[in-house]
Amino acid sequence: MDPNDLSDLWSRVFGAQPDPEPWLVVATGLAALAVTAFRPAWRIARNAITIAHEGGHGLTALLTGRTLHGIRLHSDTSGLTVSRGRPTGFGMILTAAAGYTAPPLLGLGGAWLLAADHITLLLWLATALLLALLVMIRNWYGALTVVVTCAAFLVVSAFAPAEVQAGFAYAVVWFLLLGGVRPAFELQAKRRHGHAGDSDADQLARLTHVPPLVWLLFFHVVSLCALTGGGRWLLGL
């Protein structure tokens, strides 16, 4: 490859892009809020939150020295991450806690990149993470979901004009921030009706001897703080 081409690629990916118009930032936020609040749309879009949730489990398992055996994503937007290692200890606690916190924290990281005008870098990083996740998917529905999501990022990153890239990136980050809040409330409702007895909060309770409600509160605090901080960055406050 020509050195000039490499330089152009480096500048394109790691350079800063112009700020989008304020109306675009607000419009993508309102669109993400509508998708999160409207139940039929949420049932479909929640697959993206599940990808981030299970990806958080998987990445944390690897970072804490556990062996990741695979990830499954299901059509009811549930998922399962299987790893092997010590059944107790700090690594297992971090792995269990990473699921519900991953989407809002990813959204917070994305908001930081967008606040620094790194729109293209965010899109390429997301594509790389999805490709890495695809290697660990162990069922056809999960593979299809990740492939479709990755293809959307790849097409926008490679072929869309700058305005479309900006709108897509802001919509994704807003959705991670807003959509990252709802699952903890859904889990709380399920537990109130006697369901989800083996949820992440219950697993963490068994690992730490801290009540599940405390872990639910932790999930709420992380997601709401990420939404507050990320929203301020996106809006330039």
C-alpha positions as CSV (number, residue, x, y, z in Angstrom):
1,M,0.0,0.0,0.0
2,D,1.2,3.5,-0.9
3,P,2.5,5.4,2.2
4,N,0.2,8.3,1.2
5,D,-2.8,5.9,1.3
6,L,-1.8,4.7,4.8
7,S,-1.5,8.3,5.9
8,D,-4.9,9.2,4.5
9,L,-6.5,6.1,6.2
10,W,-4.8,7.0,9.5
11,S,-6.1,10.6,9.3
12,R,-9.5,9.5,8.3
13,V,-9.9,7.0,11.2
14,F,-8.0,8.8,14.0
15,G,-8.6,12.4,12.9
16,A,-11.4,14.7,14.2
17,Q,-14.6,15.3,12.3
18,P,-16.7,18.4,12.3
19,D,-19.4,18.7,15.0
20,P,-22.8,17.9,13.7
21,E,-25.6,20.4,13.8
22,P,-27.2,20.7,17.3
23,W,-30.6,19.7,15.9
24,L,-29.1,16.4,14.7
25,V,-27.8,15.6,18.2
26,V,-31.2,16.4,19.7
27,A,-33.1,14.5,17.0
28,T,-31.1,11.3,17.4
29,G,-31.6,11.5,21.1
30,L,-35.3,11.8,20.8
31,A,-35.4,9.0,18.3
32,A,-33.4,6.7,20.6
33,L,-35.8,7.7,23.5
34,A,-38.8,6.8,21.3
35,V,-37.3,3.4,20.4
36,T,-36.5,2.7,24.1
37,A,-40.0,3.7,25.3
38,F,-42.2,2.2,22.5
39,R,-42.5,-1.5,23.4
40,P,-42.8,-3.0,19.8
41,A,-39.7,-1.1,18.7
42,W,-37.9,-1.9,22.0
43,R,-38.5,-5.7,21.5
44,I,-36.4,-5.5,18.3
45,A,-33.9,-2.9,19.3
46,R,-33.2,-4.6,22.6
47,N,-31.1,-7.2,20.7
48,A,-28.4,-4.5,20.4
49,I,-28.4,-4.1,24.2
50,T,-28.2,-7.9,24.6
51,I,-25.1,-7.9,22.3
52,A,-23.5,-5.3,24.5
53,H,-24.6,-7.1,27.7
54,E,-23.2,-10.5,26.8
55,G,-20.1,-8.9,25.2
56,G,-19.5,-7.2,28.5
57,H,-19.6,-10.6,30.3
58,G,-17.3,-12.2,27.7
59,L,-14.7,-9.4,27.6
60,T,-14.5,-9.2,31.4
61,A,-14.1,-12.9,31.6
62,L,-11.1,-12.8,29.3
63,L,-9.6,-9.8,31.0
64,T,-9.9,-11.5,34.4
65,G,-8.1,-14.7,33.2
66,R,-11.2,-16.9,32.7
67,T,-11.6,-19.1,29.7
68,L,-14.5,-18.0,27.4
69,H,-16.3,-20.9,25.9
70,G,-18.9,-19.1,23.9
71,I,-21.8,-16.7,23.8
72,R,-25.4,-17.4,22.8
73,L,-28.0,-14.7,21.8
74,H,-31.7,-15.8,21.7
75,S,-34.7,-14.5,19.8
76,D,-36.4,-13.4,23.1
77,T,-33.5,-11.0,23.6
78,S,-32.0,-13.0,26.4
79,G,-28.4,-14.3,26.2
80,L,-25.9,-16.6,27.8
81,T,-22.2,-16.3,28.2
82,V,-20.3,-19.4,29.3
83,S,-16.8,-19.1,30.8
84,R,-14.6,-21.4,32.9
85,G,-12.5,-20.6,35.8
86,R,-12.8,-20.2,39.6
87,P,-16.5,-20.3,40.5
88,T,-15.9,-17.6,43.1
89,G,-13.5,-14.7,43.6
90,F,-13.0,-11.2,42.2
91,G,-12.8,-12.3,38.6
92,M,-16.1,-14.1,38.7
93,I,-17.7,-11.1,40.5
94,L,-16.5,-8.7,37.9
95,T,-17.7,-11.0,35.1
96,A,-21.2,-11.3,36.6
97,A,-21.4,-7.5,37.2
98,A,-20.3,-6.6,33.7
99,G,-23.5,-7.5,31.9
100,Y,-26.0,-4.8,33.0
101,T,-23.3,-2.2,33.3
102,A,-21.7,-2.8,29.8
103,P,-24.3,-1.0,27.6
104,P,-24.4,2.3,29.6
105,L,-20.6,2.3,30.0
106,L,-20.1,1.6,26.3
107,G,-22.5,4.5,25.7
108,L,-20.5,6.7,28.1
109,G,-17.2,5.8,26.2
110,G,-18.9,6.5,22.9
111,A,-20.2,9.9,24.2
112,W,-16.6,10.8,25.2
113,L,-15.3,9.9,21.7
114,L,-18.1,11.9,20.0
115,A,-17.5,14.9,22.3
116,A,-13.8,14.7,21.1
117,D,-15.1,14.7,17.5
118,H,-13.9,11.1,16.8
119,I,-17.0,9.9,14.9
120,T,-15.2,7.7,12.4
121,L,-13.0,6.1,15.1
122,L,-16.1,5.2,17.1
123,L,-17.7,3.5,14.1
124,W,-14.5,1.5,13.3
125,L,-14.0,0.5,17.0
126,A,-17.6,-0.7,17.2
127,T,-17.1,-2.7,14.0
128,A,-13.9,-4.3,15.4
129,L,-15.6,-5.2,18.6
130,L,-18.5,-6.8,16.8
131,L,-16.2,-8.8,14.6
132,A,-14.3,-10.1,17.7
133,L,-17.6,-11.0,19.4
134,L,-18.8,-12.9,16.3
135,V,-15.9,-15.4,16.8
136,M,-17.4,-16.4,20.1
137,I,-21.0,-16.7,19.1
138,R,-22.3,-20.3,19.3
139,N,-25.8,-20.2,17.8
140,W,-27.3,-19.2,14.5
141,Y,-29.6,-16.5,15.8
142,G,-26.8,-14.9,17.7
143,A,-24.5,-15.1,14.6
144,L,-27.2,-13.6,12.4
145,T,-27.8,-10.7,14.9
146,V,-24.2,-9.8,15.2
147,V,-23.5,-10.1,11.4
148,V,-26.5,-7.8,10.6
149,T,-25.4,-5.3,13.3
150,C,-21.7,-5.4,12.1
151,A,-22.7,-5.0,8.5
152,A,-24.7,-1.9,9.3
153,F,-21.6,-0.4,11.0
154,L,-19.3,-1.4,8.2
155,V,-21.5,0.0,5.5
156,V,-22.0,3.3,7.2
157,S,-18.3,3.6,8.1
158,A,-17.1,2.8,4.6
159,F,-19.7,4.3,2.3
160,A,-21.9,6.8,4.0
161,P,-21.4,10.6,3.8
162,A,-20.1,12.4,6.9
163,E,-23.6,13.6,7.9
164,V,-25.0,10.1,7.8
165,Q,-22.1,8.8,9.8
166,A,-22.6,11.5,12.4
167,G,-26.3,10.8,12.7
168,F,-25.8,7.0,12.9
169,A,-23.0,7.4,15.6
170,Y,-25.0,9.7,17.7
171,A,-28.2,7.5,17.5
172,V,-26.2,4.4,18.5
173,V,-24.6,6.2,21.5
174,W,-27.9,7.7,22.6
175,F,-29.5,4.3,22.4
176,L,-26.8,2.6,24.5
177,L,-27.2,5.3,27.1
178,L,-31.0,5.3,27.2
179,G,-31.5,1.7,26.4
180,G,-28.9,0.8,29.0
181,V,-31.3,2.1,31.7
182,R,-34.4,0.0,31.0
183,P,-33.0,-3.5,31.5
184,A,-32.4,-3.0,35.2
185,F,-36.0,-1.8,35.7
186,E,-37.2,-4.9,33.7
187,L,-35.2,-7.2,35.9
188,Q,-36.5,-5.5,39.0
189,A,-40.1,-6.0,37.8
190,K,-39.4,-9.7,37.0
191,R,-37.9,-10.3,40.4
192,R,-40.9,-8.6,42.0
193,H,-43.2,-11.1,40.4
194,G,-41.0,-14.1,41.4
195,H,-39.2,-14.5,38.1
196,A,-35.5,-14.3,37.1
197,G,-34.4,-16.1,40.2
198,D,-31.0,-16.8,38.6
199,S,-30.4,-13.3,37.3
200,D,-27.0,-11.5,37.4
201,A,-28.1,-9.8,40.6
202,D,-28.9,-13.2,42.2
203,Q,-25.6,-14.7,41.1
204,L,-23.7,-11.7,42.5
205,A,-25.6,-12.0,45.8
206,R,-24.5,-15.6,46.1
207,L,-20.9,-14.6,45.3
208,T,-20.7,-11.7,47.6
209,H,-23.4,-12.3,50.3
210,V,-24.8,-8.9,49.4
211,P,-28.5,-8.8,48.8
212,P,-29.7,-8.8,45.2
213,L,-31.6,-5.5,45.7
214,V,-28.2,-3.8,46.4
215,W,-26.9,-5.1,43.1
216,L,-30.0,-3.9,41.4
217,L,-29.4,-0.5,42.9
218,F,-25.8,-0.7,41.7
219,F,-27.0,-1.4,38.1
220,H,-29.4,1.6,38.4
221,V,-26.7,4.0,39.6
222,V,-24.3,3.0,36.9
223,S,-26.8,3.3,34.1
224,L,-28.3,6.6,35.3
225,C,-24.9,8.2,36.0
226,A,-23.7,7.1,32.6
227,L,-26.8,8.6,31.0
228,T,-26.3,11.9,32.9
229,G,-22.6,12.2,32.1
230,G,-22.9,10.9,28.5
231,G,-25.9,13.1,27.8
232,R,-24.0,16.2,28.9
233,W,-21.1,15.3,26.7
234,L,-23.3,14.7,23.7
235,L,-25.2,18.0,24.2
236,G,-22.0,19.9,24.8
237,L,-23.1,21.0,28.3
